[in-house]
Amino acid sequence: MKSILTSTKLLEKERADQVLDIFIRDHEFRRTTPVFITRDPVMDVLNTEPEKEVFPAIQIKALSDNYQINNTNPRNLTVGDMSQYISEKKSFLIPGISMIEGMVKSYGAGIIEAKSSQYIGWIDVEDMEGVRYMHNNVQGGFINLDEEKLEEGPVVLEIKGANTTFKTKVSGDDLEMKVQIKISSMLAEDWGVGRNVFKKSWKKELEKAANKTIKGKVERILELAQQEYQTDFLNVSKWVYIHEPKYWEKHEKDWDQHFSELDISVEVNTEITDFGTQNFNAEEGG
C-alpha cells in the first residue's frame, strides 16, 4: 500500500482513530505510509488516469514530494504521525488533495479535532504558508512581493532557509507567546527596472515588505485556529509543554479553550543575503 486516501464526508461521521485503527494497530503495516484527505468522491480520485505514475496511489503519494520548495504544499502526514497525534490527544492536519480540471492536485488540508477525532474544517491552499511557518518546516520556496507592497515594481525572493522559535511567558495564570521567524533569502526576480540598487539601504524596503507579507500569513492562520475553529491544529501545545510544564499540566485537559484566548505575537526578520548575478554590485549600495 503506497498511500491512504479518506474523505471529509467519512470523517465527519466517523472517528479518524477508529477508521484508521487497523493501519495503526497492525505491527506489519508500514508506519511511513502517507495519509491524505479529499472533499471530492474518493473513487473519482482513485479512478483518475495518472499522468506519469503507473497507479493513482503512487501519484497521490508523490504530490507532497516537493514540499521543500513549495510552501503551499503541506508536508506528508504518515500513519506513524497520526498514531502519535491520536495517542497524545492532539488536533492535527491531514494533507488535502482535490480534482482540478480532471487532474489530481495537492490542495490545502483537513482539520481533525482532538476530542471528537473528526473532520471539522478545511485550510485553503493560500493559507498553507502560515501553517508551514508555524510548524517550522519551511526549507525553501518563494516570497512574492507585488506592486501594492513595492512602488517600483514586484519582486520575488527565494527562501534559502527559515527558522521559527517560540518564546513563552507566564504571569500568574496568564500565558503569552512570541513567535519569532527568521528568514534568509536571495533576490530571485526583480521587475523594478528603475530601482536604484545603489541607494543607501535599498534592500531594507524589500526586507520590510517581506516581513509584513509573512507576518500577515502567520497571523491569518492563527486567526483561523484561535477564532474560527478554536482548535490547536498548529501544535502550539508542544512549545507550552516544553517551556511551561507546570502551566501545561494545569491546563492540558481544557487546552483548546486556553489556546483560543492565548496572546500570540508574531515577529518576522527577513534578510536578503544574495542578489544573483544581475546586480553584482548591489551589496555595496546596501
Helices and strands as residue ranges (DSSP letters): E 4-7, H 8-13, H 16-19, H 21-25, E 35-38, H 42-46, H 56-61, G 62-64, H 79-87, E 92-100, E 103-112, E 119-123, G 125-127, H 128-134, E 142-145, E 155-171, E 174-190, H 203-223, I 224-228, H 237-243, H 245-251, H 255-261, E 263-274, H 282-285
